[in-house]
Amino acid sequence: MSRKIGNDVFSRRTFLRSAATLGAAAVAGSAGAQTAIDDILNAPRRGNWDDQFDAKASRTATAVVSNNPIFGPGSAGHIQQAIFDYQGIVSNGGWPMVNAPGKLELGTSDPSVQQLRQRLIISGDLPRSAGISNAYDSYVDGAVKRFQARHGLPADGVLGEYTLKAMNVPADVRLGQLQTNLVRIQAMSGDLGQRFVMVNIPAAYIEAVENNRVALRHTAVVGKIDRPTHAINSKIYEVILNPYWTAPRSIVEKDIVPLMRKDPTYLTRNSIRLIDGKGTEVAPETIDWFADKAPNLMFRQDPGKINAMASTKINFHNPNNEYMHDTPSQGLFNKLMRFESSGCVRVQNVRDLVTWLLRDTPGWSRQEIERVISTRQNTPIKLSQEVPVYIVYVTAWSATDRVVQFRDDIYERDGVAELALQTNIGVEPSAGSVEQDFLPQ
């Protein structure tokens, strides 16, 4: 059965600008040669022989990244344009389901690639001029990478389980997701400050925004489903270098006490001290770890390399005892599903963010920050001017020229089961114990 393919509603101009800029800087001979190559690549009836040599297709994923923040002067307008575009896609019949027999990648040939091409053309990831065929060529590879980048997936160009699941969310569901998030974005359309930090929970990343431009972007690890990070508007007031880590009560009860029952040396091995209400240290061996209730004591870990917050803690006002921090487990930032904390936000390359936060606090250059971290001495620093922080839940947005971003509804707040993809796929948790996921080893 044939399906009418909707208009290519996404502008391609943005994704050709980088190539045009490079061409203008080249010598005349090279420019002429490139023009000739472009003429061949853009020919309406080119042969299959050139499909493996398309450099343009491999550049489309990078065009997804923008220095426009999720929350900026044009944010509501961008997502309203996306809603208009997706209304057009839905009214034209949406896009086809892709029924792949298994993993598809560059160089393979399968009839399901025709569905894949139709799907990518309709969403604007693949140029219409690429045509419909069984070949998973470099055009399809580049389009899949662009799709993956727009959905927060590793842009490897391989049509695997996660990518296929995201691709087969119906167009009308994506439209509803945009409409849901328009309300969230409109709620943040006021004056957010000249400098602010935005943590987007579903995307598990952080933007440091200055003068309506993203100055820094950081990968993050946020709260797991049953220990979610709370959305809040607040202000960052303090950075602590070489922090003590005080275990939240939930971790004490759910994690540390069971670990102590198995291994009575756990606290000592990890430099975690028990402190009573008078500030006196209590020996772990004096505690009955098999009692019905966890001991009413502070569980505080000394600064150091194995500290759960590693080098840095960033404090902001909130009633949930949540904060941003470094981590000794840097490999967590390479994972697809970064919803593993107990509510706090782990920040990759946190020292860059700290340097940005302390820029207007006298005496705290990057060099001084690094020097103090090397001493392993606990050092609280009050910001001379508090910086707003917005921890938000946004699963769809458009921060640049009709490039629409979607993320999984990890906390299931969008009201549609099909959007909680990472939950529904049922991926096994990472190898290791609760100790490895949430606590120092």
DAGICOR-V380535 format. One record per run of one state. SS is the DSSP state (hx for helix, st for strand, lp for the rest). FROM is the first residue (numbers start at 1). TO is the last residue. If there is no record, write none. Layout:
ss->SS from->FROM to->TO
ss->SS from->FROM to->TO
This chain:
ss->lp from->1 to->13
ss->hx from->14 to->25
ss->lp from->26 to->27
ss->hx from->28 to->41
ss->lp from->42 to->47
ss->hx from->48 to->53
ss->lp from->54 to->54
ss->hx from->55 to->59
ss->lp from->60 to->60
ss->hx from->61 to->64
ss->lp from->65 to->74
ss->hx from->75 to->91
ss->lp from->92 to->103
ss->st from->104 to->104
ss->lp from->105 to->108
ss->st from->109 to->109
ss->lp from->110 to->111
ss->hx from->112 to->122
ss->lp from->123 to->127
ss->hx from->128 to->130
ss->lp from->131 to->134
ss->st from->135 to->135
ss->lp from->136 to->137
ss->hx from->138 to->150
ss->lp from->151 to->158
ss->st from->159 to->159
ss->lp from->160 to->160
ss->hx from->161 to->167
ss->lp from->168 to->170
ss->hx from->171 to->186
ss->lp from->187 to->194
ss->st from->195 to->200
ss->lp from->201 to->204
ss->st from->205 to->210
ss->lp from->211 to->212
ss->st from->213 to->223
ss->lp from->224 to->224
ss->hx from->225 to->227
ss->lp from->228 to->231
ss->st from->232 to->241
ss->lp from->242 to->244
ss->st from->245 to->246
ss->lp from->247 to->248
ss->hx from->249 to->262
ss->lp from->263 to->265
ss->hx from->266 to->269
ss->lp from->270 to->271
ss->st from->272 to->275
ss->lp from->276 to->280
ss->st from->281 to->282
ss->lp from->283 to->283
ss->hx from->284 to->286
ss->lp from->287 to->297
ss->st from->298 to->301
ss->lp from->302 to->311
ss->st from->312 to->316
ss->lp from->317 to->323
ss->st from->324 to->325
ss->lp from->326 to->329
ss->hx from->330 to->334
ss->lp from->335 to->338
ss->st from->339 to->341
ss->lp from->342 to->344
ss->st from->345 to->347
ss->lp from->348 to->349
ss->hx from->350 to->357
ss->lp from->358 to->365
ss->hx from->366 to->375
ss->lp from->376 to->378
ss->st from->379 to->392
ss->lp from->393 to->395
ss->st from->396 to->400
ss->lp from->401 to->402
ss->st from->403 to->406
ss->lp from->407 to->416
ss->hx from->417 to->419
ss->lp from->420 to->420
ss->hx from->421 to->425
ss->lp from->426 to->433
ss->hx from->434 to->438
ss->lp from->439 to->441
